Amino acid sequence: MASASAVAWAGAAAFLAVLLAGKVAPYPRWDLLACLAVSGGGMAMWWWTTARRPATGRGPDGARGPGRGAHGPGRGGRTAWWPRQARRTAWWPARRSGLVGLALWALFLPLVMLGFSAVDSTPQLAEITHGGPVLSRLTVEAVRSTSRSQENHGGVHYTSSVSVAVPDGRGTRLTTEEVTTSDPPKQGDGVWALYASRDAAAGALLSPSRDELRALLGGTASGHEMLLLALSGCACAGYAVLALREGTSPRRIDADLIAGRSHMLRVRITGAGAGLHFPRPGRGDGPKRHRRLHPALRLTAANGDRELYLDRCLDPVPLAEALESQPGWLYWTPRPDGRPGWSEPALLVLDDGRFLMGATPDGPIPDRYAGAPAGEPVTQPLPSPEPARAVGPYVLWQPHLHTPGVVAFGVGFLSVCLIAAGVGYGNGAALGICLAAAVLGPAVGLLLIARRRSAYLRGLRRA
């Protein structure tokens, strides 16, 4: 599965590199279609591998059964409950939302460049390039019409229809073209024009900027576009740092455990379910503003039952089947001002050394939920072993939930293929529809997945 993902991302990177090297070119773009074929092949391989994988009883390494920790059960007598390698262990599902956002951001950059390319690469430009392009400054012979437009940031620009005399081998030919300027043009003003030296019938491309027209001749991305991509890339890198920051490891519970502020409870995994997760109190109505349905593992203790809320990307049913009857210790830190229904970060450490991170309901703890405070000195062993690694199986692919989303993503990918195949070449309406579908496809896909996942969790909650 990792190799299929690598192939898909390599195709996307090649797609962006080809656009940067040759932004302006006649469509269809077979070089772009080849990159899309590689990326689509990688995605198809990933889908086939994931869809065929059994949904139950499979660990993160592909072996059947719940698996053992990297170092087996913890050994009594260790002087430190949090080894150095455990501090670096990450609970990966908490990072998945950030990684999905990072992937969409990274894929948006090639889409923006494709839009620039499709808008600039016109049949008229191809005719001018074929007829011997000339870049020179011409005089406005007449102004046919002018319209004023207000930009979002307060600026104003004018789109005008003007006539210029285009020279060719037999003299000059008057042609009427559109030009966008910051001030209304007047007769006698100069404007930069790109036209064919051997055939004035191809018309001219007009612009107040010489560099803009020169970029069309060079075929590469302009300086402004490269600056936009650089800024977007820096923002994407910053987002990656935030998405991958070390906030998903047991370290965040370490201080409370050592200080003796956490509770610990002996539990056993008995099944799967779902519940309303209240991560923090809100204003006004309090936690109701932040409630969200999350998958959960049902835990049984000697004095009652608890729930461990998991990340929404996990399917709790096969996870509970793989970990059924597994014993462990649940750690959580109650708040001094806690209320019934609030959820606090929790850590479930199984007896074989693996761990799950999630949340568990907090508040004034009833007697049947009371756990012994973890107040023992850190120089003596605690009742549970060290957490060796995050638990599996990593169950993400649920065809009955993701199929509509995959279809929406497929529509977006097909729209990109249609643009590269030249569907919008010289047809602004078709190009606009394809670009809109390429942007909206992933957004609609994520919304469909979230909606069907919520319906699935509501069914688990009623079960």
C-alpha positions as CSV (number, residue, x, y, z in Angstrom):
1,M,0.0,0.0,0.0
2,A,2.9,2.4,0.7
3,S,4.4,1.8,-2.7
4,A,1.0,2.5,-4.4
5,S,0.8,5.8,-2.5
6,A,4.4,6.7,-3.4
7,V,3.5,6.1,-7.1
8,A,0.4,8.3,-6.9
9,W,2.4,11.2,-5.2
10,A,5.2,10.8,-7.7
11,G,2.7,11.3,-10.5
12,A,1.3,14.4,-8.8
13,A,4.8,15.9,-8.3
14,A,5.7,15.2,-12.0
15,F,2.5,16.9,-13.0
16,L,3.5,20.1,-11.2
17,A,7.0,19.9,-12.5
18,V,5.8,19.6,-16.1
19,L,3.5,22.6,-15.7
20,L,6.3,24.7,-14.2
21,A,8.7,23.8,-17.1
22,G,6.1,24.3,-19.8
23,K,3.0,26.2,-18.6
24,V,1.9,27.5,-22.0
25,A,1.4,24.9,-24.7
26,P,-1.4,23.9,-27.0
27,Y,-3.9,21.4,-25.6
28,P,-4.3,18.4,-25.4
29,R,-1.2,18.1,-23.2
30,W,0.0,14.5,-23.5
31,D,2.8,15.1,-21.0
32,L,0.2,16.0,-18.4
33,L,-2.0,13.1,-19.3
34,A,0.9,10.7,-18.8
35,C,1.5,12.1,-15.3
36,L,-2.1,11.7,-14.5
37,A,-2.1,8.1,-15.8
38,V,0.8,7.3,-13.3
39,S,-1.0,9.0,-10.4
40,G,-4.3,7.4,-11.3
41,G,-2.6,4.0,-11.5
42,G,-1.1,4.5,-8.1
43,M,-4.5,5.4,-6.6
44,A,-6.1,2.4,-8.3
45,M,-3.5,0.1,-6.8
46,W,-4.0,1.6,-3.4
47,W,-7.8,1.2,-3.6
48,W,-7.5,-2.4,-4.8
49,T,-5.0,-3.3,-2.1
50,T,-7.1,-1.7,0.7
51,A,-10.5,-2.8,-0.5
52,R,-9.4,-6.4,-0.6
53,R,-7.8,-6.4,2.8
54,P,-10.0,-8.2,5.4
55,A,-11.6,-5.7,7.8
56,T,-11.2,-7.8,11.0
57,G,-8.5,-9.5,12.9
58,R,-5.6,-8.0,11.2
59,G,-2.8,-6.1,12.9
60,P,-0.9,-3.1,11.7
61,D,1.9,-5.3,10.3
62,G,-0.7,-7.4,8.3
63,A,-0.5,-10.4,10.6
64,R,-3.7,-11.9,11.9
65,G,-4.6,-11.4,15.5
66,P,-4.0,-8.5,17.8
67,G,-0.2,-8.9,17.8
68,R,2.3,-8.3,20.5
69,G,4.2,-5.2,21.5
70,A,7.5,-4.5,20.0
71,H,9.2,-5.6,23.2
72,G,6.5,-8.0,24.5
73,P,5.0,-7.7,27.9
74,G,6.7,-5.2,30.2
75,R,9.2,-6.5,32.7
76,G,8.7,-5.7,36.3
77,G,11.3,-3.9,38.2
78,R,12.0,-1.2,35.6
79,T,12.8,2.1,37.2
80,A,11.1,4.3,34.6
81,W,7.6,3.8,33.2
82,W,8.1,6.1,30.2
83,P,11.2,4.9,28.2
84,R,12.8,7.2,25.7
85,Q,11.4,5.3,22.7
86,A,7.9,5.5,24.1
87,R,8.1,9.3,24.4
88,R,8.7,9.3,20.6
89,T,5.8,6.9,19.9
90,A,2.9,8.7,18.2
91,W,-0.8,7.8,18.2
92,W,-1.1,8.3,14.4
93,P,-5.0,8.6,14.1
94,A,-4.8,12.0,15.9
95,R,-2.6,13.3,13.1
96,R,-4.8,12.0,10.3
97,S,-7.1,15.1,10.0
98,G,-4.0,17.3,9.6
99,L,-2.5,14.9,7.1
100,V,-5.7,14.9,5.0
101,G,-5.7,18.7,5.0
102,L,-2.0,18.8,4.1
103,A,-2.7,16.4,1.2
104,L,-5.5,18.5,-0.1
105,W,-3.4,21.7,0.2
106,A,-0.5,20.0,-1.7
107,L,-2.8,18.9,-4.5
108,F,-4.4,22.3,-4.8
109,L,-1.0,23.8,-6.0
110,P,-0.9,21.7,-9.3
111,L,-4.6,22.5,-9.8
112,V,-3.9,26.3,-9.6
113,M,-1.1,26.0,-12.1
114,L,-3.3,23.9,-14.4
115,G,-5.9,26.7,-14.2
116,F,-3.3,29.3,-15.1
117,S,-2.0,27.1,-18.0
118,A,-5.5,26.5,-19.4
119,V,-6.4,30.2,-19.3
120,D,-3.2,31.4,-20.9
121,S,-2.9,28.6,-23.5
122,T,-5.5,29.6,-26.1
123,P,-5.9,28.7,-29.8
124,Q,-5.2,32.4,-30.7
125,L,-1.8,32.2,-28.9
126,A,-1.1,28.9,-30.8
127,E,-1.8,30.7,-34.1
128,I,0.4,33.7,-33.2
129,T,3.3,31.4,-32.1
130,H,3.0,29.4,-35.4
131,G,3.0,32.6,-37.5
132,G,6.2,34.1,-36.1
133,P,5.4,35.9,-32.8
134,V,6.4,39.6,-32.5
135,L,6.3,41.6,-29.2
136,S,6.1,45.3,-29.7
137,R,4.3,48.4,-28.5
138,L,1.3,49.6,-30.6
139,T,-0.9,52.6,-30.6
140,V,-4.6,52.5,-29.6
141,E,-6.5,53.7,-32.7
142,A,-9.9,53.7,-31.2
143,V,-11.7,52.7,-27.9
144,R,-14.9,50.8,-28.6
145,S,-16.1,50.1,-25.1
146,T,-14.9,50.2,-21.5
147,S,-16.3,48.5,-18.4
148,R,-15.3,49.2,-14.8
149,S,-14.7,46.3,-12.2
150,Q,-14.2,46.5,-8.5
151,E,-11.7,44.1,-7.0
152,N,-12.1,42.5,-3.6
153,H,-9.2,44.4,-2.0
154,G,-10.6,47.8,-3.1
155,G,-8.7,48.2,-6.3
156,V,-10.4,49.1,-9.7
157,H,-9.5,47.8,-13.2
158,Y,-11.0,48.5,-16.6
159,T,-11.7,46.0,-19.3
160,S,-11.8,47.8,-22.7
161,S,-12.3,46.8,-26.3
162,V,-9.7,48.7,-28.4
163,S,-8.6,48.7,-32.0
164,V,-4.9,48.6,-32.9
165,A,-3.1,48.4,-36.2
166,V,-1.2,45.1,-36.5
167,P,1.6,45.2,-39.1
168,D,2.3,42.3,-41.4
169,G,4.3,41.7,-44.6
170,R,1.7,43.6,-46.7
171,G,1.2,46.7,-44.5
172,T,-1.1,46.9,-41.4
173,R,-4.4,45.4,-40.5
174,L,-6.9,46.9,-37.9
175,T,-8.0,44.4,-35.3
176,T,-10.2,44.9,-32.2
177,E,-9.1,43.1,-29.0
178,E,-9.7,43.3,-25.2
179,V,-7.2,44.7,-22.8
180,T,-7.4,45.1,-19.0
181,T,-5.7,48.2,-17.5
182,S,-5.7,50.1,-14.2
183,D,-6.9,53.3,-15.9
184,P,-9.4,53.8,-18.8
185,P,-7.4,53.8,-22.1
186,K,-7.7,56.7,-24.5
187,Q,-7.0,57.0,-28.2
188,G,-3.3,57.4,-28.9
189,D,-2.2,55.5,-25.8
190,G,0.5,52.8,-26.2
191,V,-0.2,49.2,-25.3
192,W,2.0,46.1,-25.6
193,A,0.9,43.6,-28.2
194,L,1.9,40.1,-29.2
195,Y,1.0,39.2,-32.8
196,A,2.1,37.1,-35.7
197,S,4.5,38.7,-38.2
198,R,3.3,36.6,-41.1
199,D,-0.5,36.6,-40.5
200,A,-2.3,39.6,-39.0
201,A,-5.6,37.7,-39.3
202,A,-4.6,35.9,-36.0
203,G,-5.2,39.2,-34.2
204,A,-3.2,40.3,-31.2
205,L,-2.9,39.7,-27.5
206,L,-2.8,43.0,-25.6
207,S,-1.5,43.9,-22.1
208,P,-0.1,46.9,-20.3
209,S,2.7,44.6,-19.1
210,R,5.5,43.5,-21.4
211,D,6.6,40.8,-19.0
212,E,3.2,39.2,-19.0
213,L,3.3,38.7,-22.8
214,R,6.9,37.6,-22.7
215,A,6.0,34.9,-20.2
216,L,3.5,33.6,-22.8
217,L,6.3,33.3,-25.3
218,G,8.7,31.6,-22.9
219,G,6.1,29.0,-21.9
220,T,7.3,28.9,-18.3
221,A,5.5,30.2,-15.2
222,S,5.7,34.0,-14.7
223,G,7.5,35.6,-11.7
224,H,4.2,36.4,-10.0
225,E,3.0,32.8,-10.4
226,M,6.3,31.5,-9.0
227,L,6.0,33.9,-6.1
228,L,2.5,32.7,-5.4
229,L,3.6,29.1,-5.5
230,A,6.5,29.8,-3.2
231,L,4.3,31.5,-0.6
232,S,1.8,28.7,-0.9
233,G,4.6,26.1,-0.5
234,C,5.9,27.9,2.6
235,A,2.4,28.0,4.1
236,C,2.0,24.3,3.2
237,A,5.3,23.5,5.0
238,G,4.3,25.4,8.0
239,Y,1.0,23.6,8.1
240,A,2.9,20.3,7.9
241,V,5.0,21.2,10.9
242,L,1.8,21.9,12.9
243,A,0.1,18.8,11.6
244,L,3.0,16.6,12.5
245,R,4.0,18.2,15.7
246,E,4.6,16.0,18.7
247,G,1.3,16.3,20.4
248,T,0.0,12.8,19.8
249,S,2.3,10.8,22.1
250,P,1.9,9.6,25.7
251,R,4.2,12.4,26.7
252,R,1.2,14.8,27.2
253,I,-0.1,12.6,30.0
254,D,3.4,11.9,31.4
255,A,3.5,14.9,33.7
256,D,0.2,14.3,35.3
257,L,1.0,10.7,35.9
258,I,4.3,11.4,37.6
259,A,2.7,14.1,39.7
260,G,0.1,11.7,40.9
261,R,-2.8,13.7,39.5
262,S,-4.1,10.9,37.2
263,H,-6.5,8.1,38.0
264,M,-5.9,4.5,37.0
265,L,-8.5,1.8,36.6
266,R,-8.1,-1.9,35.7
267,V,-10.3,-2.6,32.7
268,R,-11.0,-5.1,30.0
269,I,-12.2,-4.5,26.4
270,T,-15.7,-5.9,25.9
271,G,-17.0,-4.4,22.6
272,A,-17.5,-1.5,20.3
273,G,-19.9,1.4,20.4
274,A,-20.2,5.2,19.9
275,G,-20.8,8.2,22.2
276,L,-20.9,11.9,22.4
277,H,-17.4,13.3,23.0
278,F,-17.2,16.6,24.9
279,P,-13.6,17.7,24.5
280,R,-13.9,20.9,26.6
281,P,-16.6,23.2,28.1
282,G,-18.0,25.9,25.9
283,R,-19.7,29.2,26.6
284,G,-23.4,29.6,27.2
285,D,-24.7,26.1,26.9
286,G,-21.3,24.6,27.8
287,P,-20.2,21.3,26.3
288,K,-23.2,21.1,24.0
289,R,-21.5,23.5,21.6
290,H,-18.7,21.1,21.1
291,R,-20.3,17.6,21.3
292,R,-19.6,15.2,18.5
293,L,-20.3,11.6,17.9
294,H,-17.1,9.5,18.2
295,P,-16.4,5.7,17.9
296,A,-15.7,4.1,21.3
297,L,-14.4,1.0,22.9
298,R,-16.6,-0.4,25.7
299,L,-14.5,-1.2,28.8
300,T,-15.6,-3.3,31.8
301,A,-14.1,-2.7,35.3
302,A,-14.7,-4.4,38.6
303,N,-17.0,-1.6,39.7
304,G,-18.7,-0.6,36.5
305,D,-18.2,0.2,32.8
306,R,-16.5,3.0,31.0
307,E,-16.1,4.2,27.4
308,L,-12.9,5.1,25.6
309,Y,-13.7,7.5,22.7
310,L,-11.4,7.1,19.7
311,D,-10.6,9.2,16.7
312,R,-13.4,9.3,14.1
313,C,-11.2,7.8,11.4
314,L,-11.2,4.4,13.2
315,D,-13.8,1.7,12.8
316,P,-14.3,0.4,16.4
317,V,-16.0,-2.9,15.4
318,P,-13.0,-4.7,13.9
319,L,-10.7,-3.0,16.4
320,A,-12.8,-4.3,19.3
321,E,-13.0,-7.8,17.7
322,A,-9.2,-7.9,17.4
323,L,-8.7,-6.7,21.0
324,E,-11.7,-8.6,22.6
325,S,-11.2,-9.4,26.3
326,Q,-7.7,-7.8,26.3
327,P,-6.9,-6.5,29.8
328,G,-5.2,-3.2,30.6
329,W,-5.0,-0.1,32.7
330,L,-6.9,3.1,31.8
331,Y,-5.3,6.4,32.9
332,W,-7.1,9.8,32.9
333,T,-6.7,13.1,34.7
334,P,-10.0,14.5,36.2
335,R,-10.4,18.3,36.2
336,P,-11.0,20.1,39.5
337,D,-14.0,21.9,38.1
338,G,-15.2,18.9,36.0
339,R,-18.8,18.2,35.3
340,P,-20.6,15.0,34.3
341,G,-20.3,14.5,30.5
342,W,-17.1,16.3,29.9
343,S,-14.3,14.2,28.3
344,E,-10.7,14.3,29.2
345,P,-7.6,12.8,27.4
346,A,-7.1,9.2,28.4
347,L,-4.5,6.5,27.8
348,L,-5.3,2.8,27.7
349,V,-2.2,0.6,28.2
350,L,-2.7,-3.1,27.5
351,D,-0.9,-5.8,29.4
352,D,1.3,-6.6,26.3
353,G,2.7,-3.0,26.3
354,R,0.6,-1.5,23.5
355,F,-1.5,1.6,24.0
356,L,-4.5,3.5,22.7
357,M,-5.0,7.2,23.1
358,G,-8.5,8.7,23.3
359,A,-10.8,10.3,25.8
360,T,-13.1,9.2,28.5
361,P,-16.0,10.9,30.4
362,D,-14.8,13.0,33.3
363,G,-16.6,14.8,36.1
364,P,-17.3,13.9,39.7
365,I,-16.3,10.3,39.5
366,P,-18.9,7.9,41.0
367,D,-17.7,5.2,43.3
368,R,-18.1,2.6,40.6
369,Y,-15.7,4.5,38.4
370,A,-13.2,5.4,41.0
371,G,-9.7,4.3,40.2
372,A,-6.6,4.4,42.4
373,P,-4.6,7.6,42.0
374,A,-1.3,7.0,40.3
375,G,0.8,8.5,43.1
376,E,3.5,5.9,43.5
377,P,7.1,7.2,43.1
378,V,8.4,6.9,39.5
379,T,11.4,4.9,40.9
380,Q,9.1,2.0,41.5
381,P,7.2,-0.1,38.9
382,L,3.5,0.8,38.3
383,P,1.0,-2.0,37.9
384,S,1.0,-1.8,34.1
385,P,3.9,-2.3,31.7
386,E,5.6,0.3,29.5
387,P,3.7,1.3,26.4
388,A,5.8,-0.1,23.6
389,R,3.8,1.0,20.5
390,A,0.4,2.1,19.4
391,V,-2.2,-0.6,19.0
392,G,-3.7,-1.9,15.8
393,P,-5.3,-2.9,13.6
394,Y,-5.4,0.3,11.6
395,V,-8.8,0.0,10.1
396,L,-9.7,2.9,7.9
397,W,-11.2,1.6,4.7
398,Q,-14.9,1.0,5.0
399,P,-16.3,0.6,1.5
400,H,-19.9,1.1,2.6
401,L,-18.9,4.5,4.1
402,H,-16.3,5.7,1.6
403,T,-17.8,4.7,-1.8
404,P,-19.8,8.0,-2.3
405,G,-16.7,10.0,-1.3
406,V,-14.5,8.0,-3.7
407,V,-17.0,8.7,-6.5
408,A,-16.8,12.4,-5.7
409,F,-13.0,12.3,-5.7
410,G,-13.1,10.4,-9.0
411,V,-15.2,13.1,-10.6
412,G,-12.6,15.7,-9.5
413,F,-9.8,13.6,-11.0
414,L,-11.8,13.0,-14.2
415,S,-12.3,16.8,-14.5
416,V,-8.5,17.4,-14.3
417,C,-8.0,14.7,-17.0
418,L,-10.6,16.5,-19.2
419,I,-8.8,19.8,-18.9
420,A,-5.5,18.2,-19.8
421,A,-7.2,16.5,-22.7
422,G,-8.2,19.9,-24.1
423,V,-12.0,19.9,-23.3
424,G,-11.8,23.6,-22.2
425,Y,-9.3,24.6,-24.9
426,G,-10.8,27.8,-26.4
427,N,-14.1,27.2,-24.5
428,G,-14.3,29.3,-21.4
429,A,-17.6,27.8,-20.2
430,A,-16.4,24.2,-20.4
431,L,-13.1,25.1,-18.7
432,G,-15.0,26.8,-15.9
433,I,-17.2,23.8,-15.3
434,C,-14.2,21.4,-15.3
435,L,-12.3,23.6,-12.9
436,A,-15.3,23.9,-10.6
437,A,-15.8,20.1,-10.6
438,A,-12.1,19.6,-9.9
439,V,-12.2,21.9,-6.8
440,L,-15.6,20.8,-5.5
441,G,-15.1,17.1,-6.0
442,P,-12.7,16.5,-3.1
443,A,-14.7,18.9,-0.8
444,V,-18.0,17.1,-1.6
445,G,-16.2,13.8,-1.1
446,L,-15.1,14.6,2.4
447,L,-18.6,15.9,3.3
448,L,-20.2,12.7,2.1
449,I,-17.7,10.5,4.0
450,A,-18.3,12.5,7.2
451,R,-22.0,12.3,6.8
452,R,-22.1,8.6,6.2
453,R,-19.6,8.0,9.1
454,S,-21.9,9.9,11.4
455,A,-24.9,7.8,10.3
456,Y,-22.7,4.7,10.9
457,L,-21.8,5.9,14.4
458,R,-25.4,6.7,15.3
459,G,-26.2,3.0,14.4
460,L,-23.5,1.8,16.7
461,R,-24.7,4.0,19.5
462,R,-28.2,2.6,19.3
463,A,-26.9,-1.0,19.2
